[in-house]
Amino acid sequence: VWDIECGACLRVLEGHDELVRCIRFDSKRIVSGAYDGKIKIWDLQAALDPRSQPSSLCMKTLTEHTGRVFRLQFDEFQIVSSSHDDTILCFNFLQPKGVAQTQLTNFSATDSPQNEIANVLQTQASAISMASSSLGSGL
């Protein structure tokens, strides 16, 4: 986490076992996806507080993907992610605290030329999510 005004590194978020491929953030959370197949949800406010212990920064780790996570988007309701395992997964933020995130949908990209989901788009105003493959012509 960087202070863009002075260029100083404020905090390093450690926890992925392999390369971090994608991150998204809002005013409360940072969501990261990595080649280890994990999605991590970080507490941004705690990360900005130098008194916070490193062990308290990761709020949840999602391990449902079996391949590298390439793309993700999120809003206050859900996370949508795509992976090298040829799936798009949607996770619900509205579960009560302490309850595991729920996999809402599982789509396959096996019909795409490289069997790979290249991008994920999610609209905040509706429950619609779309994905595209790297060489395919469809959504």
Secondary structure as GFF3:
##gff-version 3
##sequence-region A 1 139
A	DSSP	beta_strand	2	3	.	.	.	ID=ss1
A	DSSP	beta_strand	8	9	.	.	.	ID=ss2
A	DSSP	beta_strand	20	25	.	.	.	ID=ss3
A	DSSP	beta_strand	29	34	.	.	.	ID=ss4
A	DSSP	beta_strand	39	43	.	.	.	ID=ss5
A	DSSP	alpha_helix	44	48	.	.	.	ID=ss6
A	DSSP	three_ten_helix	54	56	.	.	.	ID=ss7
A	DSSP	beta_strand	58	62	.	.	.	ID=ss8
A	DSSP	beta_strand	69	74	.	.	.	ID=ss9
A	DSSP	beta_strand	78	83	.	.	.	ID=ss10
A	DSSP	beta_strand	87	92	.	.	.	ID=ss11
A	DSSP	beta_strand	103	108	.	.	.	ID=ss12
A	DSSP	beta_strand	117	122	.	.	.	ID=ss13
A	DSSP	beta_strand	129	133	.	.	.	ID=ss14
###
